[in-house]
Each structure stands twice: as structure tokens, then as C-alpha cells.
Amino acid sequence: MKELVLILIALLIASFVINMPRSDEDWFLYAGELRMWEMSAEADTLRARSLIFARSWVDRWLVEVNATSCEEIPPPPNGSLFVQLLREDMANKGFSLLGDLRYSIGESEGGDPSDPAFGGYCRHGGIKLLASSRLTIRDDLLGIKARRYFDVEACQPTAYFTIRRLLTHLRYRTIEIVRESFSEEENITVALQEMRENLGSLVRYLRQNLSGTGINFRLTYTTKFADEETVLSFEAAVFDERAVIIRDGRLVRGFSCMREWEVRVRGS
């Protein structure tokens, strides 16, 4: 048994001596291979890191506009900022970074593909992200490069575009209904009754179309009379129960938007 142990030790020592670089050229080759593998590993993270940055950007914006009027179009992530942060990180590791990364924002459709690194899924009327990369990592000392060119799509699971469109439609249709009701009927009481019936039909129709989407809304109004005018003040709130936002490292469910507007008609 003792002899077997000694033989194994001798074989291990011999293996180390045989595989150990035997000259400066061998050492440089060995170091170059390690550097190449390190660079390749860094390059392989670019796709996921670009999507993680984008998800954080989009979710921070959604947190800011939650419970507001939601009239703005979502801004695309700042690709130049991400590349600058990458350059600083690569410089700390002895690499340089060339190229650019571009983001764009659009509206998603249910069933569209979404990259898993983004951590979302596609819904009708949600936020779709497009990222296009032409990035190259370079080791200026050894003159080796690692290129990563990709075009990727991903979705944020909040139906922001559907909510925004619904609020715009509610405002447009309520103004239309009020004006039609009062233009066709001189009697204020009858006009208000007709308006209530048409608004009720609008709400029922929209809720039926939204059934199963996770989106619901509330529409209320008040009426006041002043200076021979009838003033109707509307308030609409839309809720997305299926929305998922990453905030401070945790998942927050739910998103809402709300708007107010007035309609003034002659007669009191």
C-alpha cells in the first residue's frame, strides 16, 4: 500500500513537470490563453447585462409614472450610458470597449418572444424593448478581440399602451356623448338622463372587451350649474392587476393611471 502511494505521488510530480511551461514563450502563450478565456467570458455576459440594465431603466420609469395621467410614451433606455458604464468596468479589468448599443421602445403583442434575461413576458398593449448591439472587447496589450453582435427583443409585463389608449378613448367618447346629448335635447333633465344611459352603455361595452385581460377601470363624474352652463367633471382610473414591476429588488404587482377633464355645455 505504501509503495502504491509513493508511485502515485511520483506520477503527479512527473505530470506537473511535463505540463509546466518550459520557457518564457510558453508562459506568454499560457497567459494569453487565460486572457482569451477571460475576455470571452466577459463578452458572453454583454447580452444579459444589456437586458438587465434595460429592465431596470423601464421599471424605474414605470414606478415614477404609476398613479399619474400616463400621457407620455415610455422613453428608451440610454444606450450611451450603458456603454460608458461598461467601458469603465472593462478598463478596470484591463480591456477596452468599442462599438455601441441602441435601444428602442414599442408596443408588444401577446405571444411575442421575450428574452429570458429581461425577466418578462409579452402582453397585448405592453412595452416591447428592442436592443441592437455592435460591441467589441479588446485587449490592447495582446491585440486580441471578442465581438458580440446581437439584436434582441424583450417585453415588460405591464399593459401601459393599452391603459394609455383606454384613457384617451374614455375622454374622447365622454366629451362626444355629452355634446350629443345636450345638442339633441333642450330639456336639461332629459339631456342628463340620456347622457347617463349612453355613458353606462360605453362602460359596459369597454368592460366586456377588457374581460380576461386583467385590466379594469372606473369612470365617475359630477355635475354643477354655473352662469348658464352645465359643467361635467370626469375622473377615470385604470388598473392593471397583472402588471409586474421590479422595485428595490422585489416584485411589485399592479399598476394604475388616472385622468381628469371637464366638459362645459350651454344651458342650466
C-alpha positions as CSV (number, residue, x, y, z in Angstrom):
1,M,0.0,0.0,0.0
2,K,2.8,2.4,0.9
3,E,4.6,1.6,-2.4
4,L,1.4,2.4,-4.3
5,V,1.1,5.8,-2.6
6,L,4.7,6.6,-3.5
7,I,4.1,5.7,-7.1
8,L,1.0,7.9,-7.3
9,I,2.9,10.9,-5.8
10,A,5.7,10.3,-8.3
11,L,3.3,10.3,-11.2
12,L,1.6,13.5,-10.1
13,I,5.0,15.2,-9.8
14,A,6.0,14.0,-13.2
15,S,2.8,15.2,-14.7
16,F,3.3,18.7,-13.3
17,V,6.9,18.9,-14.6
18,I,5.8,17.7,-18.1
19,N,2.9,20.2,-18.3
20,M,4.7,23.2,-16.7
21,P,5.7,25.8,-19.3
22,R,9.4,25.4,-20.0
23,S,10.3,28.8,-21.4
24,D,9.2,32.5,-21.4
25,E,7.4,31.9,-24.7
26,D,5.4,29.1,-23.1
27,W,4.4,31.3,-20.2
28,F,3.3,34.1,-22.6
29,L,1.2,31.6,-24.5
30,Y,-0.3,30.2,-21.3
31,A,-1.1,33.7,-20.1
32,G,-2.5,34.7,-23.5
33,E,-4.9,31.7,-23.4
34,L,-6.1,32.6,-19.9
35,R,-6.7,36.2,-21.1
36,M,-8.6,35.0,-24.1
37,W,-10.9,32.8,-22.0
38,E,-11.4,35.7,-19.6
39,M,-12.3,38.1,-22.5
40,S,-14.7,35.5,-24.0
41,A,-16.4,35.1,-20.7
42,E,-16.8,38.9,-20.3
43,A,-18.2,39.1,-23.9
44,D,-20.7,36.4,-23.2
45,T,-22.3,38.5,-20.4
46,L,-22.9,41.5,-22.7
47,R,-26.4,40.4,-23.9
48,A,-27.7,39.6,-20.4
49,R,-26.2,42.7,-18.9
50,S,-27.7,45.0,-21.6
51,L,-31.2,43.5,-20.9
52,I,-30.8,43.7,-17.1
53,F,-29.9,47.4,-17.5
54,A,-32.9,48.0,-19.8
55,R,-35.3,46.2,-17.5
56,S,-34.1,48.4,-14.6
57,W,-34.5,51.5,-16.7
58,V,-38.0,50.7,-17.8
59,D,-39.2,49.6,-14.4
60,R,-37.9,52.8,-12.7
61,W,-39.8,54.9,-15.2
62,L,-43.0,52.9,-14.6
63,V,-42.6,53.5,-10.8
64,E,-42.3,57.2,-11.5
65,V,-45.5,57.4,-13.6
66,N,-47.6,55.0,-11.6
67,A,-50.9,56.6,-10.4
68,T,-50.4,59.6,-12.8
69,S,-52.1,60.6,-16.0
70,C,-49.8,58.3,-18.1
71,E,-49.8,60.6,-21.2
72,E,-46.1,60.1,-22.1
73,I,-44.6,57.5,-24.3
74,P,-42.1,55.3,-22.5
75,P,-38.5,56.7,-23.2
76,P,-36.0,54.1,-24.5
77,P,-33.1,53.2,-22.1
78,N,-29.9,55.3,-22.6
79,G,-27.6,53.0,-24.6
80,S,-24.7,55.5,-24.4
81,L,-24.9,55.5,-20.6
82,F,-24.8,51.7,-20.6
83,V,-21.8,51.6,-22.9
84,Q,-20.0,54.2,-20.8
85,L,-20.6,52.1,-17.6
86,L,-19.3,49.0,-19.5
87,R,-16.2,50.9,-20.6
88,E,-15.4,51.8,-17.0
89,D,-15.9,48.2,-15.9
90,M,-13.8,46.8,-18.7
91,A,-11.0,49.3,-18.1
92,N,-10.7,48.1,-14.5
93,K,-10.1,44.6,-15.9
94,G,-7.5,45.8,-18.4
95,F,-9.8,45.7,-21.5
96,S,-11.1,48.4,-23.8
97,L,-14.6,48.5,-25.3
98,L,-15.5,49.6,-28.9
99,G,-18.9,50.0,-30.6
100,D,-22.4,51.0,-29.5
101,L,-25.7,49.7,-28.1
102,R,-29.0,51.0,-29.2
103,Y,-32.4,50.6,-27.5
104,S,-35.9,51.4,-28.8
105,I,-39.4,51.1,-27.3
106,G,-42.6,49.9,-28.9
107,E,-45.9,48.2,-28.2
108,S,-45.9,44.4,-27.6
109,E,-48.4,41.8,-28.8
110,G,-49.5,38.8,-26.8
111,G,-47.3,35.8,-27.7
112,D,-44.3,37.7,-29.0
113,P,-40.9,36.3,-28.0
114,S,-39.2,37.8,-25.0
115,D,-35.6,37.1,-24.0
116,P,-35.5,35.3,-20.5
117,A,-32.6,37.6,-19.3
118,F,-35.1,40.5,-19.3
119,G,-37.4,38.7,-16.9
120,G,-40.7,39.5,-18.6
121,Y,-43.3,38.2,-21.0
122,C,-45.3,39.8,-23.8
123,R,-48.9,41.0,-23.4
124,H,-51.1,42.9,-25.8
125,G,-50.5,46.6,-25.3
126,G,-47.4,46.1,-23.2
127,I,-44.0,47.6,-23.5
128,K,-41.6,46.0,-26.0
129,L,-37.9,46.6,-25.9
130,L,-35.5,46.2,-28.9
131,A,-31.8,46.1,-28.3
132,S,-29.2,46.2,-31.0
133,S,-25.5,45.6,-30.1
134,R,-22.3,46.1,-32.1
135,L,-19.8,45.7,-29.3
136,T,-16.2,44.6,-29.3
137,I,-13.9,43.9,-26.3
138,R,-10.2,44.3,-26.9
139,D,-7.0,43.5,-25.1
140,D,-4.7,46.3,-26.3
141,L,-1.6,44.5,-24.9
142,L,-2.1,41.2,-26.6
143,G,-4.1,42.5,-29.6
144,I,-7.0,40.0,-29.2
145,K,-10.7,40.8,-29.6
146,A,-14.1,39.4,-28.8
147,R,-17.0,40.6,-30.8
148,R,-20.7,40.3,-29.8
149,Y,-23.2,41.5,-32.3
150,F,-26.9,40.8,-31.4
151,D,-30.4,42.0,-32.0
152,V,-32.8,41.0,-29.2
153,E,-36.5,41.6,-28.2
154,A,-38.0,41.6,-24.7
155,C,-41.2,42.6,-23.1
156,Q,-42.2,44.4,-19.8
157,P,-45.4,42.7,-18.4
158,T,-47.3,46.0,-17.8
159,A,-50.0,46.9,-20.4
160,Y,-49.0,50.5,-20.4
161,F,-50.1,51.2,-24.0
162,T,-53.5,49.6,-23.5
163,I,-54.0,51.7,-20.4
164,R,-52.9,54.9,-22.1
165,R,-55.1,54.2,-25.1
166,L,-58.2,53.4,-22.9
167,L,-57.9,56.7,-21.0
168,T,-57.6,58.7,-24.2
169,H,-60.7,56.8,-25.6
170,L,-62.7,57.5,-22.4
171,R,-62.0,61.2,-22.6
172,Y,-62.8,61.4,-26.3
173,R,-66.1,59.4,-26.1
174,T,-67.4,61.1,-22.9
175,I,-67.0,64.5,-24.5
176,E,-68.7,63.3,-27.6
177,I,-71.6,61.7,-25.6
178,V,-72.2,64.9,-23.5
179,R,-72.2,67.2,-26.5
180,E,-74.5,64.9,-28.5
181,S,-76.9,64.5,-25.6
182,F,-77.2,68.2,-25.0
183,S,-77.4,69.2,-28.7
184,E,-80.3,66.9,-29.3
185,E,-82.4,67.8,-26.2
186,E,-83.2,71.3,-24.9
187,N,-84.6,70.0,-21.6
188,I,-81.6,69.7,-19.2
189,T,-83.2,66.9,-17.2
190,V,-83.9,64.8,-20.2
191,A,-80.4,65.5,-21.7
192,L,-78.7,64.4,-18.5
193,Q,-80.8,61.2,-18.4
194,E,-79.8,60.4,-22.0
195,M,-76.2,61.2,-21.2
196,R,-76.2,58.8,-18.2
197,E,-77.7,56.0,-20.3
198,N,-75.1,56.5,-23.1
199,L,-72.2,56.6,-20.6
200,G,-73.5,53.4,-19.0
201,S,-73.6,51.7,-22.4
202,L,-70.0,52.8,-23.0
203,V,-68.7,51.5,-19.7
204,R,-70.4,48.1,-20.2
205,Y,-69.1,47.8,-23.8
206,L,-65.5,48.6,-22.7
207,R,-65.6,46.3,-19.7
208,Q,-66.8,43.4,-21.9
209,N,-63.9,44.0,-24.3
210,L,-61.5,44.0,-21.4
211,S,-62.7,40.8,-19.9
212,G,-59.9,38.4,-19.2
213,T,-57.1,41.0,-19.7
214,G,-56.5,41.8,-16.1
215,I,-57.4,45.4,-16.8
216,N,-60.4,47.2,-15.2
217,F,-61.4,50.9,-14.9
218,R,-63.6,53.3,-13.0
219,L,-65.4,56.3,-14.5
220,T,-67.1,58.8,-12.4
221,Y,-68.4,62.4,-12.9
222,T,-70.1,65.2,-11.0
223,T,-72.5,67.9,-12.4
224,K,-72.7,71.5,-11.4
225,F,-74.5,74.5,-12.9
226,A,-72.9,77.9,-13.2
227,D,-73.6,81.0,-15.3
228,E,-76.0,79.3,-17.7
229,E,-73.5,76.5,-18.2
230,T,-73.7,72.8,-17.2
231,V,-70.2,71.7,-16.1
232,L,-69.5,68.0,-16.0
233,S,-66.2,67.0,-14.3
234,F,-65.0,63.5,-15.2
235,E,-62.5,61.3,-13.5
236,A,-61.2,58.0,-14.9
237,A,-58.9,55.5,-13.3
238,V,-57.5,52.3,-15.0
239,F,-56.0,49.4,-13.1
240,D,-53.7,46.6,-14.4
241,E,-53.8,43.8,-12.0
242,R,-51.3,41.7,-14.0
243,A,-48.6,44.4,-14.1
244,V,-45.3,43.3,-12.5
245,I,-42.6,45.9,-11.7
246,I,-39.2,45.3,-10.1
247,R,-38.7,47.9,-7.4
248,D,-35.8,47.9,-4.9
249,G,-35.0,44.3,-5.8
250,R,-38.6,43.0,-5.2
251,L,-41.6,42.3,-7.4
252,V,-44.5,44.8,-7.1
253,R,-47.8,43.8,-8.7
254,G,-50.3,46.2,-10.0
255,F,-50.2,49.5,-11.9
256,S,-52.7,52.4,-12.3
257,C,-53.3,55.6,-14.3
258,M,-55.9,58.3,-13.8
259,R,-57.0,61.4,-15.6
260,E,-59.5,64.3,-15.0
261,W,-61.3,66.5,-17.5
262,E,-64.2,68.8,-17.8
263,V,-67.0,69.3,-20.4
264,R,-69.0,72.5,-20.5
265,V,-72.3,72.9,-22.3
266,R,-74.6,75.8,-22.6
267,G,-77.8,75.6,-20.5
268,S,-78.7,75.2,-16.9
